């Protein structure tokens, strides 16, 4: 019997087994199914699993070559096969003295040089020695990027807001919708605003369009020479940066072994370093590095990213779940689900194996989430009583950075209770015993048997935050290896962009002939007729 068949049989059995019964027959279930590493306690006992399930999943990891894949990633092998690139965001947070080689060259000196450049620049902005064209200090920093060049620093800035300087306001612009940049510029003054243009190639349409609008706004007030004091770039394209008008001395590089959704740790995090300071940024890198070392060295049965990744494979491939919820009970982490949407769905939203053949099993799930307790008054209804199986990750600090009365105790009580309710449910007899009208009993009954993890840490710090993001990065990696897909390319984002370049001139010239399908032709005709006749 293959491991795939054995797991399918295990799933058939556990679909008929209620977690309440698993707890009733195993008084040490929590002891068996929890892990501690670094700052985290992971309780995964409220899952549709038995020791045999975990034995089979761990065997699956071994047979999938996960050990070899981890070594290949950390050693700089080109595991992004469709783009022939190494995947070394881990090198960006390497806090050891060990070299990291790509094509026989140690990349650590370059990484440390950029980190030092970021240190010098961020300190200059924070201590007001970097000044704008009129001699005034910077009061607003605007990061212009999209995808990982926006989601990472924007999410991190909110997560670490407690540690951010109050002397500077930070803004993030990504959407090509002119409303996005207009709303930000309306809050800023040209003489005290610094723009960070974050684009690896410096050709991304959305980013360059927004950057051009920002430059026009600045130069209209201060003239062309002001660009040098108000714009810096995070890019690999020195020629394009210089052509835009940015002094190449104010360009911060990163490398093709750093994918966009893994780039927070690089110069893409420049706005974050300005916000929280160099020392806190280094703490964040240290937390991520410690999780890297745990992932690289811990045995699989004690390895937190491996366990979380295997549980994700279990539900998606074997138990029939198509979605997955990440529910942080921490307002600082309110943008974490949006960040993880890109990390997870852009990485593992693939239907082709590494060998180019179509997969014949489910891969990356649909990820969504919202902070608790807000989500409880929104989509939790579907998780509790809907027809879909939706595994859940609850994430929470034991202590709040803003202890206020009994707010945090109430918050934690809700999270713990939600996990218990999802597991236990409520039977018709239990409802009936409360004296509920017989006609209402079906509506107040909960099936339970709905899985969740709880991830606890003491309080939000830069170190904890770094470890948390790295944990989810490695979880996604584990799943990609087991599904035999390339988690590090993203060809799926390209087709729509290519077609948009065809559609744009057609929207701007009503005389251009159209050769699309009937629906697309009609939409273009309607838009250009109404726009061009105004």
Backbone torsions as a table, in degrees:
resi	resn	phi	psi	omega
1	UNK	NA	132.0	178.4
2	UNK	-76.2	161.3	178.2
3	UNK	-63.3	-33.7	178.7
4	UNK	-62.6	-46.6	179.5
5	UNK	-65.4	-41.2	179.8
6	UNK	-61.5	-39.5	179.8
7	UNK	-71.8	-34.6	175.1
8	UNK	-63.2	-41.3	177.6
9	UNK	-65.4	-40.3	177.8
10	UNK	-61.4	-41.4	178.7
11	UNK	-63.7	-41.5	178.8
12	UNK	-59.1	-40.8	179.6
13	UNK	-67.6	-45.6	-173.7
14	UNK	-76.1	-20.9	173.6
15	UNK	-64.8	-20.9	-179.7
16	UNK	-102.3	4.6	-175.6
17	UNK	-115.4	128.0	-178.8
18	UNK	-87.4	139.9	179.3
19	UNK	-60.1	-31.4	177.1
20	UNK	-55.8	-40.0	-179.9
21	UNK	-70.4	-35.2	177.8
22	UNK	-63.9	-40.5	176.9
23	UNK	-67.6	-39.0	-177.9
24	UNK	-64.9	-32.7	-176.5
25	UNK	-94.1	-5.7	-178.8
26	UNK	-134.9	90.9	-177.5
27	UNK	-66.6	-12.9	178.7
28	UNK	-107.6	27.2	-174.3
29	UNK	-62.3	-42.6	177.9
30	UNK	-62.7	-43.9	179.2
31	UNK	-58.1	-37.7	-176.9
32	UNK	-73.7	-35.9	-171.0
33	UNK	-120.2	56.0	168.2
34	UNK	-145.5	157.8	-180.0
35	UNK	-135.8	149.5	169.3
36	UNK	-126.1	131.5	171.5
37	UNK	-152.9	136.1	-178.6
38	UNK	53.4	-127.7	-177.1
39	UNK	-85.7	-0.9	-166.3
40	UNK	-108.2	143.5	163.7
41	UNK	-114.3	121.5	176.0
42	UNK	-109.1	116.1	172.3
43	UNK	-100.0	110.5	177.4
44	UNK	-115.8	24.6	-179.3
45	UNK	-72.2	-23.3	-179.4
46	UNK	-90.2	53.6	176.0
47	UNK	-125.8	156.6	179.5
48	UNK	-79.1	69.5	-176.0
49	UNK	-141.1	158.3	170.8
50	UNK	-127.0	171.7	174.2
51	UNK	-54.9	-35.0	178.8
52	UNK	-66.5	-38.9	176.5
53	UNK	-57.7	-48.4	-177.4
54	UNK	-67.0	-35.9	177.0
55	UNK	-60.7	-44.1	179.8
56	UNK	-67.3	-40.6	179.8
57	UNK	-65.8	-39.3	177.6
58	UNK	-66.8	-35.6	174.4
59	UNK	-64.3	-39.8	176.9
60	UNK	-59.0	-42.6	179.0
61	UNK	-60.9	-44.5	179.6
62	UNK	-63.8	-45.9	-176.9
63	UNK	-69.0	-22.1	178.8
64	UNK	-81.2	-5.4	179.9
65	UNK	78.8	29.5	-176.8
66	UNK	-63.4	-40.1	-179.8
67	UNK	-59.1	-46.0	-179.4
68	UNK	-66.1	-36.2	-179.3
69	UNK	-67.2	-40.0	177.1
70	UNK	-61.4	-46.7	179.2
71	UNK	-62.0	-39.4	-179.2
72	UNK	-64.4	-41.3	179.4
73	UNK	-63.8	-52.1	-174.6
74	UNK	-67.2	-23.3	-178.5
75	UNK	-90.1	1.9	174.8
76	UNK	86.1	14.0	175.3
77	UNK	-68.5	154.9	-174.0
78	UNK	-84.8	77.8	-175.8
79	UNK	-80.8	-13.6	169.6
80	UNK	-82.4	88.8	-167.1
81	UNK	-74.4	-33.8	-176.6
82	UNK	-74.9	-17.8	177.0
83	UNK	-114.5	0.6	178.5
84	UNK	53.9	51.5	-177.9
85	UNK	-128.4	148.2	167.1
86	UNK	-72.7	163.1	-179.4
87	UNK	-128.2	94.8	-168.3
88	UNK	-131.4	44.2	169.1
89	UNK	-61.5	-23.8	177.2
90	UNK	-64.0	-29.7	178.8
91	UNK	-66.7	-28.1	-178.7
92	UNK	-64.5	-26.2	-179.3
93	UNK	-114.9	20.4	177.0
94	UNK	-67.7	110.1	-177.4
95	UNK	-99.0	7.7	177.7
96	UNK	-94.4	177.7	175.2
97	UNK	-92.4	6.2	-176.4
98	UNK	-75.6	139.4	176.6
99	UNK	-72.7	158.4	173.6
100	UNK	-130.4	120.8	-171.7
101	UNK	-103.8	138.2	168.9
102	UNK	-129.4	121.3	-177.1
103	UNK	54.1	38.4	176.2
104	UNK	80.1	4.5	-177.4
105	UNK	-116.7	132.6	177.7
106	UNK	-72.1	119.6	-176.7
107	UNK	-90.4	-6.8	-175.1
108	UNK	-64.8	-37.8	177.0
109	UNK	-58.9	-40.1	178.2
110	UNK	-66.3	-42.0	179.8
111	UNK	-62.1	-44.0	-179.7
112	UNK	-67.6	-32.7	179.2
113	UNK	-66.4	-42.0	178.5
114	UNK	-68.0	-38.8	177.4
115	UNK	-61.0	-40.5	177.7
116	UNK	-66.5	-38.8	176.9
117	UNK	-62.5	-42.9	176.9
118	UNK	-61.9	-40.9	179.9
119	UNK	-59.3	-50.1	-178.4
120	UNK	-61.4	-45.3	-176.6
121	UNK	-69.3	-45.7	-177.6
122	UNK	-63.1	-39.7	176.7
123	UNK	-62.5	-40.1	-179.2
124	UNK	-63.7	-39.5	177.9
125	UNK	-69.7	-43.4	-177.0
126	UNK	-67.4	-38.6	-177.6
127	UNK	-94.6	7.7	171.2
128	UNK	71.6	19.3	172.1
129	UNK	-82.3	-23.4	169.3
130	UNK	-85.0	121.0	-177.7
131	UNK	-127.7	157.0	180.0
132	UNK	-72.7	-176.9	-174.1
133	UNK	-62.8	-25.6	-179.7
134	UNK	-97.7	7.1	177.3
135	UNK	88.9	4.4	-179.5
136	UNK	-91.0	149.1	178.5
137	UNK	-71.7	162.3	-179.3
138	UNK	-79.0	128.3	176.4
139	UNK	-112.9	-16.9	-178.8
140	UNK	-137.5	132.5	174.5
141	UNK	-116.2	126.6	-179.4
142	UNK	-114.8	114.0	175.7
143	UNK	-90.9	120.6	178.6
144	UNK	-111.6	115.4	179.1
145	UNK	-162.4	-168.4	173.4
146	UNK	-157.3	159.0	-176.8
147	UNK	64.0	-133.6	-178.9
148	UNK	-63.4	-24.6	178.6
149	UNK	-74.7	-6.9	177.4
150	UNK	-121.1	-51.3	-173.4
151	UNK	-60.6	-40.8	-178.3
152	UNK	-63.5	-61.2	-178.7
153	UNK	-65.2	-33.6	179.7
154	UNK	-66.6	-44.6	178.9
155	UNK	-64.9	-43.3	-177.9
156	UNK	-67.3	-38.1	179.5
157	UNK	-61.7	-38.6	178.1
158	UNK	-72.0	-40.8	-179.2
159	UNK	-61.9	-34.2	-175.8
160	UNK	-110.0	26.2	-178.9
161	UNK	-56.6	-32.8	-179.4
162	UNK	-58.2	-27.7	-174.9
163	UNK	-101.2	3.4	-173.7
164	UNK	-83.0	145.0	174.8
165	UNK	-64.5	143.1	176.8
166	UNK	-88.3	-6.9	-174.7
167	UNK	-80.0	-15.4	-176.4
168	UNK	-130.8	138.6	173.3
169	UNK	-98.0	142.8	-176.6
170	UNK	-118.7	138.4	-177.7
171	UNK	-133.9	148.2	-178.9
172	UNK	-129.3	123.6	-178.9
173	UNK	-117.6	127.9	179.1
174	UNK	-137.4	-39.1	-172.4
175	UNK	-69.6	140.2	176.5
176	UNK	-71.7	-17.7	174.1
177	UNK	-56.2	121.3	-176.6
178	UNK	-57.7	-20.4	178.2
179	UNK	-61.1	-35.0	-176.3
180	UNK	-61.4	-55.1	-177.3
181	UNK	-74.2	-31.5	178.7
182	UNK	-61.7	-44.3	-179.8
183	UNK	-62.6	-36.7	179.0
184	UNK	-71.5	-47.2	-178.4
185	UNK	-61.9	-31.2	178.1
186	UNK	-65.2	-18.1	179.9
187	UNK	-94.6	-7.5	-170.6
188	UNK	-114.6	164.3	172.9
189	UNK	-118.2	134.5	-175.9
190	UNK	-54.4	-42.3	-172.4
191	UNK	-71.3	-11.7	-178.1
192	UNK	-126.5	18.8	-176.6
193	UNK	-110.8	134.1	174.9
194	UNK	-112.7	129.8	177.9
195	UNK	-105.6	130.1	173.1
196	UNK	-108.9	112.7	-179.5
197	UNK	-95.6	112.3	-172.7
198	UNK	-109.4	105.0	179.4
199	UNK	-157.0	118.4	-177.1
200	UNK	-55.9	-49.8	-176.6
201	UNK	-89.7	-15.1	-174.0
202	UNK	58.1	32.8	176.7
203	UNK	-129.9	-1.6	-177.6
204	UNK	-61.9	123.8	-171.0
205	UNK	-57.7	-48.7	-176.9
206	UNK	-61.8	-45.8	-176.6
207	UNK	-66.6	-45.0	-178.1
208	UNK	-69.2	-33.5	176.8
209	UNK	-65.1	-46.6	177.9
210	UNK	-64.3	-39.3	179.3
211	UNK	-64.7	-39.1	178.9
212	UNK	-65.5	-39.5	176.5
213	UNK	-63.3	-42.4	178.9
214	UNK	-64.0	-41.6	179.6
215	UNK	-63.8	-41.8	178.7
216	UNK	-62.1	-39.7	178.5
217	UNK	-63.0	-43.7	-178.6
218	UNK	-68.3	-49.7	-174.3
219	UNK	-69.7	-27.2	176.0
220	UNK	-61.8	-30.1	-178.6
221	UNK	-94.9	-35.6	-169.9
222	UNK	-121.7	-7.9	-179.1
223	UNK	90.2	164.3	-174.4
224	UNK	-63.2	-33.0	-176.6
225	UNK	-67.6	-15.7	-178.4
226	UNK	-73.6	-17.0	-176.1
227	UNK	-56.0	-40.7	-175.7
228	UNK	-60.5	-30.4	-177.7
229	UNK	-94.2	-5.2	-173.9
230	UNK	-127.0	-1.5	179.1
231	UNK	-131.4	133.4	167.7
232	UNK	-130.0	163.8	-175.9
233	UNK	-129.0	145.4	168.5
234	UNK	-115.6	108.5	-169.2
235	UNK	-164.3	172.2	171.5
236	UNK	-112.3	-2.7	-171.9
237	UNK	-107.6	85.2	-176.2
238	UNK	-61.9	-38.6	-178.1
239	UNK	-62.4	-47.0	-179.3
240	UNK	-68.0	-37.0	178.6
241	UNK	-62.5	-45.2	-179.0
242	UNK	-66.6	-38.4	178.8
243	UNK	-64.3	-30.0	178.4
244	UNK	-70.9	-22.6	179.9
245	UNK	112.2	6.7	-179.9
246	UNK	-91.2	132.7	177.2
247	UNK	-62.3	124.5	-178.9
248	UNK	-60.5	-19.2	174.1
249	UNK	-65.9	-20.1	-179.6
250	UNK	-104.1	27.9	175.1
251	UNK	-106.7	132.3	179.8
252	UNK	-111.2	120.2	-171.9
253	UNK	-90.6	156.1	160.1
254	UNK	-140.9	-173.1	-158.8
255	UNK	-129.1	161.4	-176.1
256	UNK	-73.7	-4.6	172.4
257	UNK	-88.7	9.1	176.3
258	UNK	-117.0	109.4	176.9
259	UNK	-74.8	153.8	-176.0
260	UNK	-55.1	-44.2	-177.0
261	UNK	-77.0	-2.3	176.9
262	UNK	-116.7	19.1	-166.9
263	UNK	-100.0	1.0	179.6
264	UNK	-52.5	-34.4	-174.3
265	UNK	-77.0	-9.5	-176.7
266	UNK	-96.1	-162.2	176.3
267	UNK	-63.4	-15.1	172.3
268	UNK	-57.6	-25.1	177.3
269	UNK	-85.2	15.7	-177.8
270	UNK	-58.6	-44.7	179.2
271	UNK	-60.8	-37.6	178.8
272	UNK	-65.7	-42.2	178.8
273	UNK	-63.0	-39.8	175.7
274	UNK	-61.3	-39.4	-177.2
275	UNK	-69.4	-48.9	-172.4
276	UNK	-103.1	-9.1	179.4
277	UNK	90.8	155.6	-175.7
278	UNK	-60.0	-45.7	-175.7
279	UNK	-61.4	-43.2	178.2
280	UNK	-68.3	-35.1	176.3
281	UNK	-61.9	-42.6	178.3
282	UNK	-64.9	-37.3	174.9
283	UNK	-59.1	-41.4	177.9
284	UNK	-61.3	-45.8	177.1
285	UNK	-60.7	-38.6	-179.2
286	UNK	-64.4	-43.0	177.2
287	UNK	-60.1	-42.5	178.4
288	UNK	-65.6	-41.2	179.3
289	UNK	-61.8	-41.5	178.9
290	UNK	-63.2	-37.6	175.2
291	UNK	-68.4	-36.4	175.7
292	UNK	-57.3	-46.2	-177.6
293	UNK	-67.1	-37.2	175.1
294	UNK	-61.4	-47.5	-179.0
295	UNK	-62.2	-39.6	-175.8
296	UNK	-73.0	-31.9	-168.8
297	UNK	-113.9	-24.1	-173.7
298	UNK	-71.8	142.5	173.3
299	UNK	-60.0	149.2	-171.3
300	UNK	-58.0	-35.1	-177.4
301	UNK	-74.8	-9.6	176.3
302	UNK	-119.1	15.2	-171.6
303	UNK	-103.6	111.0	-171.2
304	UNK	-62.4	-47.6	177.4
305	UNK	-62.3	-35.2	179.6
306	UNK	-66.3	-46.5	-179.7
307	UNK	-61.8	-45.7	-179.9
308	UNK	-65.3	-38.9	178.3
309	UNK	-64.9	-42.9	179.1
310	UNK	-63.5	-40.3	177.6
311	UNK	-63.0	-38.1	176.6
312	UNK	-63.2	-42.1	175.9
313	UNK	-62.8	-41.8	-179.2
314	UNK	-55.9	-48.9	-176.8
315	UNK	-74.3	-39.2	-175.5
316	UNK	-73.9	-46.9	-172.2
317	UNK	-88.8	-31.6	-171.1
318	UNK	-112.8	-32.5	-175.8
319	UNK	-99.2	-4.2	173.0
320	UNK	86.2	11.3	178.0
321	UNK	-75.7	138.7	179.4
322	UNK	-112.1	-9.0	179.3
323	UNK	-138.2	174.8	-170.2
324	UNK	-161.0	134.3	-175.3
325	UNK	-114.3	134.8	172.4
326	UNK	-112.3	118.4	-169.0
327	UNK	-124.7	90.1	179.4
328	UNK	-78.5	125.3	173.8
329	UNK	-94.1	64.6	-177.8
330	UNK	-164.0	113.7	-176.4
331	UNK	-60.8	-30.9	177.8
332	UNK	-60.8	-27.7	-178.0
333	UNK	-96.2	22.8	-174.5
334	UNK	-64.6	-23.0	178.5
335	UNK	-97.3	1.8	179.2
336	UNK	-59.7	-45.2	178.9
337	UNK	-57.8	-40.2	178.3
338	UNK	-63.7	-40.7	177.6
339	UNK	-63.2	-44.3	-178.1
340	UNK	-70.5	-23.8	174.9
341	UNK	-58.8	-46.6	177.9
342	UNK	-67.9	-47.5	-178.0
343	UNK	-54.7	-46.9	-173.6
344	UNK	-83.8	-52.4	-171.4
345	UNK	-77.7	-30.9	174.9
346	UNK	-74.9	-29.8	179.7
347	UNK	-76.6	-48.5	-169.9
348	UNK	-115.2	12.6	173.3
349	UNK	-82.5	65.2	-172.7
350	UNK	-126.5	146.5	178.5
351	UNK	-122.1	13.0	-179.8
352	UNK	-127.7	132.2	177.4
353	UNK	-73.4	170.6	179.9
354	UNK	-61.0	-25.2	179.5
355	UNK	-85.9	3.4	178.0
356	UNK	90.0	-3.5	179.6
357	UNK	-88.8	150.9	-180.0
358	UNK	-68.1	141.9	174.7
359	UNK	-74.7	151.7	177.2
360	UNK	-120.8	32.7	178.2
361	UNK	-150.8	165.4	-179.0
362	UNK	-74.7	137.2	174.1
363	UNK	-113.5	-138.7	-168.9
364	UNK	-45.4	129.2	179.7
365	UNK	-81.3	166.9	173.3
366	UNK	-79.4	124.7	-176.2
367	UNK	-109.1	136.1	175.9
368	UNK	-147.6	169.2	177.9
369	UNK	174.9	169.6	-177.2
370	UNK	-162.5	148.6	179.7
371	UNK	-63.0	145.9	169.1
372	UNK	-81.9	145.1	10.3
373	UNK	-96.9	7.1	-178.6
374	UNK	-54.4	-46.1	-176.9
375	UNK	-62.2	-27.3	-179.9
376	UNK	-61.5	-26.2	179.7
377	UNK	-99.6	19.9	-178.2
378	UNK	-132.3	-95.7	-170.3
379	UNK	-94.4	-1.9	179.2
380	UNK	-61.4	-27.1	176.1
381	UNK	-52.5	-46.7	-178.6
382	UNK	-67.4	-38.8	-179.2
383	UNK	-64.6	-38.9	-177.7
384	UNK	-78.3	-43.7	-170.2
385	UNK	-126.1	4.7	179.0
386	UNK	-77.9	-178.7	-176.2
387	UNK	-95.0	1.7	-178.7
388	UNK	-102.6	142.7	170.4
389	UNK	-85.8	117.8	-176.7
390	UNK	-127.9	98.6	174.8
391	UNK	-62.5	150.9	-173.1
392	UNK	-131.3	139.1	165.2
393	UNK	-108.6	116.9	170.1
394	UNK	-93.4	135.4	-179.2
395	UNK	-130.5	131.3	-178.0
396	UNK	-157.9	147.1	168.7
397	UNK	-85.5	141.9	176.2
398	UNK	-68.8	-34.3	177.7
399	UNK	-118.3	138.4	175.4
400	UNK	-85.3	149.5	171.9
401	UNK	-76.6	-8.4	-179.0
402	UNK	-134.2	63.3	-179.4
403	UNK	-61.1	120.9	-176.3
404	UNK	-135.6	106.5	-179.2
405	UNK	53.1	-133.6	179.7
406	UNK	-104.6	20.3	-179.6
407	UNK	-52.8	-50.5	-171.7
408	UNK	-71.9	-34.6	176.1
409	UNK	-62.6	-40.4	177.3
410	UNK	-64.3	-42.7	178.9
411	UNK	-58.7	-49.1	-178.9
412	UNK	-66.4	-37.7	178.2
413	UNK	-60.5	-41.2	178.2
414	UNK	-63.3	-42.9	-178.7
415	UNK	-64.2	-49.1	-179.5
416	UNK	-60.8	-41.4	-179.3
417	UNK	-66.6	-38.3	179.0
418	UNK	-62.2	-43.0	179.3
419	UNK	-63.7	-41.2	178.5
420	UNK	-65.6	-42.1	-179.9
421	UNK	-64.0	-41.0	178.5
422	UNK	-62.3	-38.1	-179.5
423	UNK	-74.7	-51.0	-173.2
424	UNK	-76.2	-46.3	-170.8
425	UNK	72.4	-163.0	179.6
426	UNK	-151.0	120.9	-174.7
427	UNK	-80.0	163.6	177.1
428	UNK	-61.0	-37.1	179.2
429	UNK	-65.8	-38.3	177.9
430	UNK	-65.1	-39.5	177.7
431	UNK	-67.0	-43.3	-178.4
432	UNK	-62.1	-37.2	-179.5
433	UNK	-65.2	-18.4	177.9
434	UNK	-84.7	1.0	178.3
435	UNK	81.9	19.6	-179.3
436	UNK	-71.5	142.1	176.8
437	UNK	-55.6	136.1	-175.1
438	UNK	-54.9	-36.5	-177.9
439	UNK	-67.4	-23.1	-177.3
440	UNK	-94.1	-9.5	-174.6
441	UNK	-57.5	-44.3	179.8
442	UNK	-59.7	-30.7	-177.0
443	UNK	-77.8	-22.2	-176.9
444	UNK	-105.8	9.1	177.6
445	UNK	-92.9	139.6	179.1
446	UNK	-120.4	130.3	-177.4
447	UNK	-71.3	-28.8	-174.3
448	UNK	64.2	-155.8	179.5
449	UNK	62.0	31.4	-178.0
450	UNK	-111.9	125.5	-165.3
451	UNK	-80.8	152.7	174.7
452	UNK	-157.0	153.7	166.1
453	UNK	-109.4	151.4	168.5
454	UNK	-122.0	125.7	178.3
455	UNK	-115.0	113.7	-177.6
456	UNK	-111.4	147.1	170.7
457	UNK	-142.9	166.7	-172.2
458	UNK	-69.6	-56.2	177.1
459	UNK	-159.0	159.6	-177.4
460	UNK	-74.3	119.5	173.4
461	UNK	-131.7	165.2	175.4
462	UNK	-57.2	-36.6	-179.3
463	UNK	-66.9	-44.4	177.9
464	UNK	-63.8	-43.2	-179.4
465	UNK	-60.4	-45.2	178.3
466	UNK	-59.3	-43.3	179.3
467	UNK	-65.4	-37.1	-178.6
468	UNK	-64.7	-47.4	-179.2
469	UNK	-65.6	-41.9	178.1
470	UNK	-62.5	-37.2	177.2
471	UNK	-56.3	-47.7	-178.9
472	UNK	-72.2	-33.4	174.5
473	UNK	-57.6	-48.3	-177.1
474	UNK	-70.4	-33.7	175.4
475	UNK	-57.6	-47.1	179.4
476	UNK	-62.3	-40.3	178.0
477	UNK	-59.8	-46.9	179.5
478	UNK	-55.5	-46.0	-177.3
479	UNK	-65.5	-41.0	179.0
480	UNK	-61.7	-39.6	178.6
481	UNK	-64.4	-44.6	-177.6
482	UNK	-68.2	-34.8	177.0
483	UNK	-80.5	-5.4	178.3
484	UNK	59.7	43.6	176.8
485	UNK	-121.8	161.7	177.9
486	UNK	-87.1	107.3	-176.9
487	UNK	-79.0	-0.8	-168.6
488	UNK	-117.2	0.7	169.6
489	UNK	-102.5	173.0	-178.9
490	UNK	-154.3	54.0	-178.1
491	UNK	-63.5	-21.5	-178.0
492	UNK	-65.1	-15.6	179.9
493	UNK	-88.8	-5.3	-169.6
494	UNK	-86.1	-39.5	-170.5
495	UNK	-60.3	-46.9	-180.0
496	UNK	-60.6	-38.4	178.7
497	UNK	-64.1	-41.5	-179.8
498	UNK	-63.0	-44.4	-179.4
499	UNK	-68.4	-31.6	178.7
500	UNK	-62.3	-32.7	178.8
501	UNK	-68.1	-25.7	175.3
502	UNK	-79.0	-41.1	-175.2
503	UNK	-71.7	-36.7	-174.3
504	UNK	-54.5	-52.9	179.0
505	UNK	-64.3	-26.4	177.7
506	UNK	-70.0	-33.9	176.8
507	UNK	-70.6	-24.6	-175.0
508	UNK	-94.0	-7.2	-179.2
509	UNK	-139.9	106.5	-175.0
510	UNK	-70.5	-9.5	179.0
511	UNK	-92.5	-7.2	178.7
512	UNK	-68.9	131.4	177.8
513	UNK	-68.5	150.2	-178.4
514	UNK	-112.5	138.5	-178.5
515	UNK	-135.4	37.2	178.2
516	UNK	-96.6	-171.4	172.5
517	UNK	-69.9	168.6	-175.2
518	UNK	-58.8	-41.9	-179.5
519	UNK	-65.7	-49.2	-178.4
520	UNK	-63.1	-42.6	177.1
521	UNK	-58.0	-44.5	-177.3
522	UNK	-65.6	-40.0	179.4
523	UNK	-66.1	-45.3	178.5
524	UNK	-60.8	-43.8	-179.4
525	UNK	-61.8	-42.8	-179.9
526	UNK	-63.9	-46.0	-177.5
527	UNK	-64.2	-49.0	-175.7
528	UNK	-71.3	-30.9	176.8
529	UNK	-63.3	-43.9	-177.3
530	UNK	-77.0	-35.0	179.8
531	UNK	-75.1	-43.6	-173.1
532	UNK	-80.8	-12.3	178.5
533	UNK	-96.2	0.3	-179.5
534	UNK	-71.5	NA	NA
